[in-house]
């Protein structure tokens, strides 16, 4: 599995998505995610008390765009670095 992640670019935006909701994880939410999205559940931490982001409109860019890294959520102006 590690080898499949080695091909991803770093220091670049590879796509975009709209964050439409944020859910606090409880036992019921964790069970629903595990049942409805087993692949996502396998790679996430759905411990009660954490949060899950609900996203829509994911777009994968044809070419990665170089941008400086940021921690946390941030709004991207669509411009890259040369």
C-alpha positions in Angstrom: 0.0 0.0 0.0 2.8 2.4 0.8 4.1 2.1 -2.8 0.8 3.4 -4.1 1.1 6.6 -2.1 4.7 7.2 -3.1 3.6 8.3 -6.6 1.5 11.2 -5.2 3.1 14.6 -5.7 3.9 16.7 -2.6 3.8 20.5 -2.3 1.0 20.6 -4.9 -2.8 20.8 -5.2 -4.0 17.8 -7.1 -7.7 18.6 -7.0 -10.5 20.5 -5.2 -13.7 19.7 -3.3 -16.5 21.5 -1.6 -16.9 20.9 2.2 -20.6 20.8 2.8 -21.0 19.5 6.3 -19.0 18.4 9.4 -20.4 15.6 11.6 -19.4 14.8 15.1 -18.7 11.1 15.3 -20.7 9.0 17.7 -21.2 5.2 17.9 -24.1 5.3 15.4 -22.3 7.6 12.9 -19.2 5.3 13.0 -21.4 2.2 12.4 -23.1 3.9 9.5 -19.8 4.9 7.9 -18.4 1.4 8.4 -21.5 -0.1 6.7 -22.0 2.4 3.9 -18.3 3.2 3.1 -16.1 0.3 4.2 -13.1 1.5 2.2 -13.2 5.0 3.7 -13.7 3.5 7.2 -10.6 1.3 6.8 -8.4 4.3 6.2 -10.0 6.8 8.7 -10.2 7.3 12.4 -13.8 7.4 13.3 -13.4 7.3 17.1 -16.4 8.8 18.8 -15.7 12.5 19.6 -13.8 13.1 16.4 -15.3 14.8 13.3 -16.1 13.6 9.7 -16.1 16.0 6.8 -18.9 15.6 4.2 -17.6 16.7 0.8 -19.1 17.1 -2.7 -18.0 18.0 -6.2 -14.5 16.5 -6.1 -12.4 17.4 -9.1 -9.0 15.8 -9.9 -6.8 18.3 -11.8 -5.0 17.0 -14.9 -1.7 18.6 -13.8 -0.7 19.2 -10.1 -0.4 22.9 -9.2 2.6 23.8 -7.0 1.5 25.7 -3.9 3.0 26.3 -0.4 1.8 23.9 2.2 -0.7 25.0 4.9 -2.0 23.3 8.0 -5.7 23.1 8.5 -8.5 24.4 6.2 -7.7 27.2 3.8 -9.2 28.9 0.8 -7.1 28.6 -2.3 -7.2 31.4 -4.8 -6.5 29.1 -7.7 -3.0 30.4 -8.4 0.1 28.4 -8.2 3.8 29.2 -7.8 6.1 29.3 -10.8 
